Amino acid sequence: MVMKKNILYIAFSILVSSCVSTKSTLKNVDDTAPDLVLNNNNTFEIKLFSTDKKYGYDKDYPINIFYQTSKSDANQERFLNALAGPKGEKISYTKLESCCPFPTKRSDMGAGFLDVYELKWEGQKKPVVLYLNIYEKGVLMVPFGLRLKEK
């Protein structure tokens, strides 16, 4: 059993290392960004609104939500649950996939993946797709065109 796990680990390591460039293409990583703060309702405190139309909508400009946790989807939920549609509409979201491997020191494997989420709300013409990164830090903002959920 141990040998089987070792073989799987080695195979996965080779696969990940062959898919990951040694240079990250992420443009908005900021290790000096303030640590994220949780509100009483278990969402991240967000005070800034992005004016950059690429922020979150482009895989090279993901929403960096690094925050120490043992639950893999907790950070995404903490971020997405704080958002609302452009007119304050209640949003629903679905994880579509993980993609776009990149090198990171915050993963045991030396690589991270972006999580791709689709956001929908009533009256919307086309779903919104956001790229979220749980491995790196950055200044947390509401993506262009969205709002914060009313408290």
N, C-alpha and C positions, 0 to 999 in steps of 0.2 A: 504494500500500500504506500509506504514512504517513497519507494523508488518510482512508483507511478506518479505521485505528486511532484517529485523532482523533475521527471521527464516533462510533465505538463507545464511546470514553471519555466523550464528551459525553452520549451517550444513557444510558449507565450512571450517570453522575453525576446526571442529571436524575431517573432512576428512583429511585436511592437517596435523594436529597434530598427527593423527594416522599413517600417512605415513612417517613422518619425524623423524629421529633419533634425540636424544638430543645432539649427538656428530657428528660433521661434519667429512666426510671422505676426504674432499678436502685437498690436500697436499701442495699446492703452494699459499695459501693466504698470502699476505704481506701488512698489514695496513701502513707500513712505505714506501711503494713504492711511487715513485714520482707521482704527479698528471699527468693525461694524457693531452697532448697538441694537439690541432687541427691545422692542416695545412690550408693553404689558400683554398685548394680544398676540404675541409670538410672531410678529412681523418685524422686518428690519426698519429702523428709523431712516427715512430718506428725506433729505431737505433740499436737494438740488434737482433741477430739471435740465436735461441735456438739450442743447440746441444743435448738436451734431446729428444729422440724419443717419449716420452710419452706426452710432452707438447702439449696440445690441442687435441691430438688424444685419450687420456684416460680420462674417466669421473672424475677420481680422480685428474687429472692435467689439469683442464680446463684453457682456456685463460680468465683471469680475467680482464674485461674491465669496471669496475665501473667508471662512469663519470656522474655527475648530468645532467639529461635531463628529459623532460616531455614526449618525444616520446619513446615508448617501443622498437622499432627496430633500432633506430638511432645509438646506440653504435655498434651493430653488423655490420651495413652497413659501419660505419666509419672505422672499423677494416678491414673487408673483402675487401672493395674497395681499400685498400692500398696494397693488395697482388697480386702476379702474380704466374703463374706456375713455375716449376723448371727451365725452359729455358726462362722465361720471358713471357710465354703465357698469354693471356687474360683469366681470369677465369670468370665463371658464378657460382652462388650459389643459393641454395634453402633451405629454412628452412624445416627440416623434422619433428621435434617435439620438445616439451619441456619435459624434463625428470629429473629423479634423484634428488628428493627434498632433501634439506639440511637446517639446521637451520642457520638463519642470523639475525643480528640486523638491517640490512638495508632494511627490508621489514615490512610493517604494519602488515602482517600476521605472522611474525616471521619465515617465511620459504621462500626459494628461489628455483628456478628451473634452470637447465642448458638448453640452447638452442642448438639444434643439427643441424648443417648445412652440406650439401653435396656440395663439390666443384668439378667443372668439367672444363676441358680445352681440346682444340683440340689435338688429338694424345694420349690422356690418355688411359691407359688400364683399370683402375679401379678408380671410383670416390673416393675422399678423404672425410672423415667425421671428422668434428671438433666440439668440445664441447666448448661453450662460456658461460661465467658467467657475467651477468651485475650487480650482487649484491656485489661482493667483489673486493678488489684491489689486484694487483699483478704487477710485472715487466712485461711490455708489450714487446713481442718478436715476430718475424716471426717464425712460426712453422718449424721444421726440414723439409728440402726438398722443401720448397717454397722460393719465392723471393719477394722483394718489386717491385711494379709496377714502371716502368720508368716514370719520371716526364715530 
